[in-house]
């Protein structure tokens, strides 16, 4: 598998969470992505890459990259919070679309800093989330961008119950993150088999299941677990990535696979070491797979599935 593989700045430790760790420069991150033969990148934290579309395209083109998408954490279960942040989300969607991005990867944020604890929503909050998700998805469609909810530890959509409920109340697409689903106590293989038509975007992670279990039991904080190497280069953890890729490919997935092994850096590693070496290992793992399908990608929503297809 050598095509439709993108990178994410968090693989190089670049994160929106204050105090996450040492933050590398855009040129360092993009040049190492390009050196690995990646085709595209996500935006990373708001402001990491230029917000002016022309500058953004010029910078990416200078590294031989294009833009695939962007990660947008936003509170969706609170109407007041959504009303306050909606203009900013609209701005970010506009930048994403103008920069050539295809997918808005949306996390249902808790409203707290960081990702140390998820929340359980009330029935009213779920109803609000359904409304705001529909509003956000329409905003994205108007700009030719496909919105996808990212189940993510430390948000409102994390474990199997919350993912199932989201699929029941909304026709929003999913960013299938093979790591976060496992960390949240779900089965990414089962989800990929049950709802492949809902998958618009894939974040490829491998996971140390022992560290993930400690996060779920609150024995270890999320940031601390990432710093200890909870996310592993592909093929070096406990996720059955071959089954997941096979399920979505067989279902006609024509989107992007994003190398996203979150790390925490304490200092800048030497060039082409650290995150670069881990990403190179993941690329070698993916080289074992046959080429992915080359069907034309579109911004249209995938068909929804019935309740019998839930996990």
N, C-alpha and C positions, 0 to 999 in steps of 0.2 A: 504494500500500500504506500504509494509515493505521491499521490495527488489528493487535493482537498484536505491537506493537513495544515493547520494554523497554530500559532503560538498565542500565549497569554502572558502579559507582563508579570502576573503573580507567580509564574514559574521561575521568574528571576527575582522574586521577593518584593515586587512593587505592589503595594496594597493601599486601599483607601482608609484602613483602620489607623487612627493616630497611634504612634509609638509601636507599630508593628515590627519594625526592624530597619536595617540600613536600606535606603532606596537608591537603586542604580539609575543612571541617566538614560533618557530615551535612546540616544545614539548607541550606547553600550548594549542595551537590550535588543534594539532592532538589528544592529550589525551582527549580533550572535544568532538571532533568529535566521537572518539571511544566510549566514555561513552554514547553518544546519540544513539549508534547503527548504525551509518553510515557505509557504506561498503567501501567507497573510497573517494578520494579527488582530486581536481585540484591542479596544482602546485603553484598557487599564483604568485607574482611578481618574475621576474628572479632573482635567487639567494636566495630566501626565503628558499627553500628546496635544498638539495645538488644537484649539477649538475653532479656529478659522479654517473652513473647509479647504481653501486653496493651499494654505500652509500645510495642512495635514496631508493632503494628497502629495504635495511636493516632497515632504519629508519621507513618507512611505515609499514613494517612487525612487527616491535616492538610494534606498536599500533594496529595491526590487520587490517590495511588498505591496499588498493591497489591504483594505480594511474589510474584516468579516463581520464584526459586531462589537457590542459594548455592554458592559455589566452595569446595571442600574439598580441599586438597592433603594427601595422606597416603601414607606408605610402605606399599606393598602387597606387595612382593616379599620381605619379611623377616618371618618369623613372630613373632620376639621384638618387633620394632618395632610390628607390628600389634597384638599383645596389649597392649602398653603404651599405644597410642593409641586402641584401640577404644572405651573409655569416653568419651573426648572426642568421637570421631566420633558416638557414640550421642547425646551431649548436643546436638551441632550439628544432627543430623537431627531431633531432637525439637523444637528451637527453630524450625527451618525449617518443619516441618509445622505446628506450632502457630501460626506467623506467617502461614500461608496459602500457603507456597511449594509448588511442584509438582515441581521437579527439583533433585536434588543433583548438582552438576557436580563430578566427582571427577578430580583429577589424580594420577597415579601418581608421587609425589614420589621424589626420589633419596635424601633424608635430609640433603642439604646445604642451606645457605642460598642463596636466589636460584635463578636459572634459567640459569646460565652454561654448564652442560655436562650433556648427557644421559648415560645409562649403558646398556650392553648387558647384558642379563640372561643368566644361565646357565640351562640346562634346568631345574634344581631351582628356581631363582628364578621362572621362568615358571610352574611347577607351583604354587608357593606363591601367586603372584599370582592364578592362576585360583581358588584356594580362598578367598582373602581377598576377591576381587571378588564372589564368590557370597555370602559372608557379609554383606558391606556391602549388596549389592543386596537381600537378604532383610530386613535391618534397615530399609532404606528402605521396602520394600513394606509392612512391618508398620505403618508410620506413614502410609501413603497417599502416599508420595513415590516418584518414579521416579528411579533412579540412572542416571547417564550418564558414561562415561569421556571425559575431555577430552584428546585428543592435544595435547601442549603442549611447546614447546621447553624443554630443560633438565629433562625428566622421563624416566621409563622408557618411555613411549609417545609417540613423537614422529614418526619417519620412516615411510615406507610399509611397510617390513618389519615393524616393531613393531606397526603398526596392523593389518596383515594377520594377524599371529600372534594378536593379541588377539581378532579376530573369529573365528578358528578355534577357540580354546580356551575361549571364553566366549560366552554369549548376552547379555551386558551391552549396553545401548544406548550410543549415542555422542552426545556434544556435538560437532557439526560446527563447528569453528572454522576459518573460511575463510582466516585468516591463519597460524595456527600450523602448519597442515598444509603450506602452501606454504613457510614458513620451514624446516620439517623436511625439505624435499626431496620432498614428496609433491605430488599433484595433487588439489586439493579438488573440481574439476569431475568428475574420474573417480570419486572416492569417492562423491560425491553421486549419480552415475548408477548406480554398482554396488551400493550398499548403502543406498538411501533408506529402507528399512523399519527400519533400525537407528538412524535419526536421531530422537532425542527432543528435541533442543534445538539451536539454531543461534546461534553467536556470529558476527556479521557484522563482518569486518575487510577492509580493502583494504591492499595491501602494496607497498612499493617493492622490486621484485624484485632490484635491484642491491644494496641494503643487506642483503637477506635472504641473498643469495649470499655476501656477506662474513662473515655470521654463520656460515653452514655451513662455510666454509673456515677459520674461526677467525681471520680477518683483523680482525674486529671483535667485541667482546663483545656479548652480548644487551642488557644494560642500556644500553650506549653506543649501540647501533643504535636502540633505542626512543627514546632522548633525541634522536637525530638525525632522528626522524620516519619510522622504518621503517613504522609503521602510518599509513595515510593515510585521510582522509575517504572514504567510499564513492564509487566512481566516479573517484577520482583516482589509483588505483594500477594494479596489473597483474593483479588477480584478476577472472576472468569471473563476476561475481556474478549476472548475469542467468541464465546457464546453471545455476548452483547452485540459485538460488531456484526456477527452473522445474522442475528435477529433483525436488526434495523436495515441491513443491506438487503436481506431477502424480502423485506417489506417495501423496498424501493426508495430507501433513504437517499437523498441526493444533496444533503447539506454538508456542513463542515465538521471535521473532527479536530478538536482543539487540545493540544498538549497543555495540560493544566495540573502540574504537580506543585501545589502551594509550598513555599518555603519561607523561612525566617532567616534573614542574613544579619550577622552582627557586624560585618565589615565587608568592603568590596573584595570579592575573591580575585585572584589573578585572572587575566583574560583567558577565556575558553577553559575555565575550570568551574567547579561547583555546579551551579544551575545548568551551565552549558553542557557539562559532562552527563548530568542526569537526563537532560533533554536528548542528547545524542544517543544515550542508551535506549530511551523510549522510541526514537526513530528507528533504531536497529530492530527493536521488537516488532514495530509495525511493518517493517520490510518483509516479514515472514508471510504477511497476508496477501491475497490476490488483489489486483487493483480494484478500488471501489468503483461503483457504477458512475457513469458520467452523464446521467440525465440532467436536463437543464434545471437549474435551481430557480424557483419563483418565490414571490412574496405571498402567494396565496396560502390560506390556512389549510392544514391537513384536515381530512374528515374526522369528525369525532367518533368515538366508539361507544357502544352500549354498555350498560352496567355489568353485563356478563363478561366484559373484557377487562374489568378492573382487577388490580392486584389486592 
